Amino acid sequence: MIKNFFLFLIKIYQLFLSPQKGVFRNIWLVNIPCRFNETCSEFAARNIQEKGFLRGGKLAMKRIAKCHPFSNNINN
């Protein structure tokens, strides 16, 4: 139940707000490409689907914490 709710929220984010894929991607003022091959939202959805809400959510949060321009860690 919780897993499906968060997967739904990730899908809504991807459809509308994502700077790479969303419907409104053209309104972002800066076009910064994603630093990872699999975007953070794709990574989060896959891990929550495969590993469950708690473990997949923890991995997603670690990934999102690395997703900034000053991070020199480019591994998953």
N, CA and C atoms as an extended XYZ file, in Angstrom:
228
Properties=species:S:1:pos:R:3:atomname:S:1:resname:S:1:resid:I:1 pbc="F F F"
N         0.822       -1.198        0.000 N   MET     1
C         0.000        0.000        0.000 CA  MET     1
C         0.870        1.267        0.000 C   MET     1
N         1.786        1.363        0.952 N   ILE     2
C         2.679        2.528        1.011 CA  ILE     2
C         3.579        2.541       -0.217 C   ILE     2
N         4.063        1.348       -0.593 N   LYS     3
C         4.936        1.244       -1.756 CA  LYS     3
C         4.229        1.781       -2.999 C   LYS     3
N         2.998        1.375       -3.207 N   ASN     4
C         2.244        1.821       -4.383 CA  ASN     4
C         1.977        3.320       -4.355 C   ASN     4
N         1.733        3.864       -3.168 N   PHE     5
C         1.515        5.299       -3.046 CA  PHE     5
C         2.761        6.083       -3.469 C   PHE     5
N         3.932        5.651       -2.998 N   PHE     6
C         5.155        6.358       -3.370 CA  PHE     6
C         5.523        6.149       -4.831 C   PHE     6
N         5.240        4.978       -5.368 N   LEU     7
C         5.461        4.771       -6.805 CA  LEU     7
C         4.556        5.687       -7.628 C   LEU     7
N         3.325        5.897       -7.150 N   PHE     8
C         2.401        6.823       -7.810 CA  PHE     8
C         2.948        8.253       -7.751 C   PHE     8
N         3.452        8.673       -6.594 N   LEU     9
C         4.020       10.022       -6.470 CA  LEU     9
C         5.231       10.219       -7.383 C   LEU     9
N         6.066        9.198       -7.485 N   ILE    10
C         7.234        9.285       -8.373 CA  ILE    10
C         6.775        9.409       -9.818 C   ILE    10
N         5.758        8.661      -10.206 N   LYS    11
C         5.244        8.724      -11.577 CA  LYS    11
C         4.675       10.110      -11.889 C   LYS    11
N         3.959       10.707      -10.937 N   ILE    12
C         3.430       12.062      -11.117 CA  ILE    12
C         4.576       13.051      -11.278 C   ILE    12
N         5.605       12.915      -10.443 N   TYR    13
C         6.784       13.777      -10.570 CA  TYR    13
C         7.410       13.634      -11.953 C   TYR    13
N         7.594       12.397      -12.398 N   GLN    14
C         8.210       12.171      -13.704 CA  GLN    14
C         7.378       12.766      -14.835 C   GLN    14
N         6.069       12.645      -14.747 N   LEU    15
C         5.205       13.139      -15.821 CA  LEU    15
C         5.135       14.658      -15.895 C   LEU    15
N         5.183       15.332      -14.741 N   PHE    16
C         4.944       16.764      -14.746 CA  PHE    16
C         6.144       17.620      -14.349 C   PHE    16
N         6.880       17.255      -13.332 N   LEU    17
C         7.883       18.157      -12.771 CA  LEU    17
C         9.325       17.858      -13.160 C   LEU    17
N         9.615       16.668      -13.595 N   SER    18
C        10.987       16.267      -13.888 CA  SER    18
C        11.618       17.172      -14.942 C   SER    18
N        12.806       17.719      -14.653 N   PRO    19
C        13.480       18.572      -15.643 CA  PRO    19
C        13.912       17.810      -16.895 C   PRO    19
N        14.075       16.497      -16.803 N   GLN    20
C        14.491       15.712      -17.957 CA  GLN    20
C        13.321       15.168      -18.765 C   GLN    20
N        12.210       14.803      -18.114 N   LYS    21
C        11.140       14.099      -18.800 CA  LYS    21
C         9.778       14.761      -18.717 C   LYS    21
N         9.573       15.635      -17.779 N   GLY    22
C         8.245       16.156      -17.486 CA  GLY    22
C         7.647       17.020      -18.579 C   GLY    22
N         6.353       17.149      -18.509 N   VAL    23
C         5.606       17.970      -19.455 CA  VAL    23
C         6.075       19.419      -19.395 C   VAL    23
N         6.410       19.873      -18.207 N   PHE    24
C         6.818       21.264      -18.014 CA  PHE    24
C         8.332       21.442      -18.037 C   PHE    24
N         9.062       20.515      -18.670 N   ARG    25
C        10.532       20.602      -18.672 CA  ARG    25
C        11.043       21.861      -19.370 C   ARG    25
N        10.241       22.446      -20.233 N   ASN    26
C        10.683       23.639      -20.960 CA  ASN    26
C        10.578       24.914      -20.135 C   ASN    26
N         9.918       24.866      -18.974 N   ILE    27
C         9.814       26.078      -18.165 CA  ILE    27
C        10.995       26.243      -17.214 C   ILE    27
N        11.814       25.185      -17.063 N   TRP    28
C        12.976       25.309      -16.193 CA  TRP    28
C        13.941       26.310      -16.825 C   TRP    28
N        14.463       27.215      -16.019 N   LEU    29
C        15.328       28.268      -16.540 CA  LEU    29
C        16.708       27.747      -16.917 C   LEU    29
N        17.176       26.737      -16.230 N   VAL    30
C        18.492       26.178      -16.497 CA  VAL    30
C        18.321       24.736      -16.946 C   VAL    30
N        18.916       24.397      -18.074 N   ASN    31
C        18.830       23.034      -18.587 CA  ASN    31
C        20.092       22.273      -18.165 C   ASN    31
N        20.046       21.654      -17.001 N   ILE    32
C        21.180       20.912      -16.474 CA  ILE    32
C        20.914       19.427      -16.703 C   ILE    32
N        21.797       18.757      -17.424 N   PRO    33
C        21.572       17.331      -17.651 CA  PRO    33
C        21.767       16.542      -16.352 C   PRO    33
N        21.111       15.420      -16.265 N   CYS    34
C        21.229       14.565      -15.085 CA  CYS    34
C        22.633       13.969      -15.051 C   CYS    34
N        23.242       13.911      -13.891 N   ARG    35
C        24.605       13.411      -13.772 CA  ARG    35
C        24.668       11.892      -13.765 C   ARG    35
N        23.544       11.219      -13.610 N   PHE    36
C        23.509        9.761      -13.581 CA  PHE    36
C        22.824        9.235      -14.831 C   PHE    36
N        23.234        8.043      -15.265 N   ASN    37
C        22.614        7.416      -16.429 CA  ASN    37
C        21.145        7.126      -16.204 C   ASN    37
N        20.815        6.581      -15.079 N   GLU    38
C        19.433        6.352      -14.686 CA  GLU    38
C        19.067        7.503      -13.749 C   GLU    38
N        18.064        8.293      -14.095 N   THR    39
C        17.736        9.453      -13.270 CA  THR    39
C        17.361        9.013      -11.861 C   THR    39
N        17.413        9.947      -10.922 N   CYS    40
C        17.120        9.629       -9.527 CA  CYS    40
C        15.694        9.107       -9.355 C   CYS    40
N        14.752        9.649      -10.115 N   SER    41
C        13.378        9.175       -9.981 CA  SER    41
C        13.220        7.757      -10.543 C   SER    41
N        13.907        7.442      -11.638 N   GLU    42
C        13.876        6.084      -12.173 CA  GLU    42
C        14.528        5.110      -11.195 C   GLU    42
N        15.655        5.528      -10.628 N   PHE    43
C        16.366        4.716       -9.643 CA  PHE    43
C        15.486        4.457       -8.424 C   PHE    43
N        14.827        5.504       -7.928 N   ALA    44
C        13.962        5.373       -6.758 CA  ALA    44
C        12.801        4.430       -7.045 C   ALA    44
N        12.148        4.598       -8.182 N   ALA    45
C        11.001        3.754       -8.520 CA  ALA    45
C        11.420        2.290       -8.659 C   ALA    45
N        12.539        2.052       -9.316 N   ARG    46
C        13.009        0.670       -9.508 CA  ARG    46
C        13.345        0.030       -8.163 C   ARG    46
N        14.057        0.749       -7.300 N   ASN    47
C        14.452        0.171       -6.023 CA  ASN    47
C        13.275       -0.020       -5.081 C   ASN    47
N        12.339        0.902       -5.066 N   ILE    48
C        11.152        0.722       -4.226 CA  ILE    48
C        10.335       -0.456       -4.733 C   ILE    48
N        10.246       -0.619       -6.043 N   GLN    49
C         9.512       -1.747       -6.620 CA  GLN    49
C        10.184       -3.075       -6.279 C   GLN    49
N        11.509       -3.147       -6.420 N   GLU    50
C        12.223       -4.403       -6.235 CA  GLU    50
C        12.521       -4.734       -4.774 C   GLU    50
N        12.889       -3.723       -3.981 N   LYS    51
C        13.378       -3.980       -2.637 CA  LYS    51
C        12.411       -3.589       -1.532 C   LYS    51
N        11.301       -2.990       -1.902 N   GLY    52
C        10.332       -2.579       -0.901 CA  GLY    52
C        10.517       -1.120       -0.507 C   GLY    52
N         9.544       -0.623        0.255 N   PHE    53
C         9.521        0.797        0.583 CA  PHE    53
C        10.696        1.226        1.459 C   PHE    53
N        10.983        0.493        2.523 N   LEU    54
C        12.030        0.928        3.453 CA  LEU    54
C        13.422        0.850        2.847 C   LEU    54
N        13.807       -0.316        2.352 N   ARG    55
C        15.156       -0.471        1.801 CA  ARG    55
C        15.324        0.323        0.505 C   ARG    55
N        14.351        0.251       -0.384 N   GLY    56
C        14.411        1.003       -1.639 CA  GLY    56
C        14.382        2.499       -1.399 C   GLY    56
N        13.583        2.944       -0.419 N   GLY    57
C        13.535        4.362       -0.076 CA  GLY    57
C        14.849        4.857        0.490 C   GLY    57
N        15.502        4.024        1.293 N   LYS    58
C        16.812        4.393        1.854 CA  LYS    58
C        17.844        4.555        0.742 C   LYS    58
N        17.859        3.612       -0.203 N   LEU    59
C        18.785        3.714       -1.334 CA  LEU    59
C        18.488        4.948       -2.184 C   LEU    59
N        17.211        5.256       -2.363 N   ALA    60
C        16.825        6.437       -3.145 CA  ALA    60
C        17.283        7.714       -2.459 C   ALA    60
N        17.138        7.781       -1.141 N   MET    61
C        17.573        8.975       -0.401 CA  MET    61
C        19.087        9.152       -0.479 C   MET    61
N        19.824        8.044       -0.420 N   LYS    62
C        21.285        8.131       -0.566 CA  LYS    62
C        21.652        8.652       -1.950 C   LYS    62
N        20.937        8.198       -2.981 N   ARG    63
C        21.198        8.627       -4.349 CA  ARG    63
C        20.898       10.104       -4.514 C   ARG    63
N        19.763       10.544       -3.974 N   ILE    64
C        19.374       11.951       -4.089 CA  ILE    64
C        20.357       12.845       -3.349 C   ILE    64
N        20.905       12.349       -2.238 N   ALA    65
C        21.897       13.130       -1.487 CA  ALA    65
C        23.178       13.342       -2.298 C   ALA    65
N        23.483       12.437       -3.223 N   LYS    66
C        24.672       12.581       -4.076 CA  LYS    66
C        24.411       13.453       -5.298 C   LYS    66
N        23.171       13.783       -5.552 N   CYS    67
C        22.793       14.449       -6.785 CA  CYS    67
C        22.839       15.965       -6.627 C   CYS    67
N        24.047       16.494       -6.614 N   HIS    68
C        24.239       17.938       -6.591 CA  HIS    68
C        25.567       18.252       -7.262 C   HIS    68
N        25.770       19.453       -7.719 N   PRO    69
C        26.960       19.772       -8.514 CA  PRO    69
C        28.271       19.686       -7.750 C   PRO    69
N        28.258       19.714       -6.432 N   PHE    70
C        29.495       19.717       -5.663 CA  PHE    70
C        29.919       18.329       -5.204 C   PHE    70
N        29.150       17.311       -5.542 N   SER    71
C        29.497       15.950       -5.176 CA  SER    71
C        30.485       15.399       -6.192 C   SER    71
N        31.551       14.777       -5.701 N   ASN    72
C        32.510       14.179       -6.623 CA  ASN    72
C        32.301       12.673       -6.715 C   ASN    72
N        31.291       12.149       -6.049 N   ASN    73
C        30.977       10.728       -6.090 CA  ASN    73
C        29.960       10.491       -7.202 C   ASN    73
N        30.394        9.815       -8.277 N   ILE    74
C        29.477        9.593       -9.402 CA  ILE    74
C        29.021        8.148       -9.485 C   ILE    74
N        29.344        7.344       -8.506 N   ASN    75
C        28.881        5.955       -8.499 CA  ASN    75
C        27.511        5.882       -7.878 C   ASN    75
N        26.783        4.796       -8.182 N   ASN    76
C        25.466        4.582       -7.565 CA  ASN    76
C        25.690        4.329       -6.138 C   ASN    76
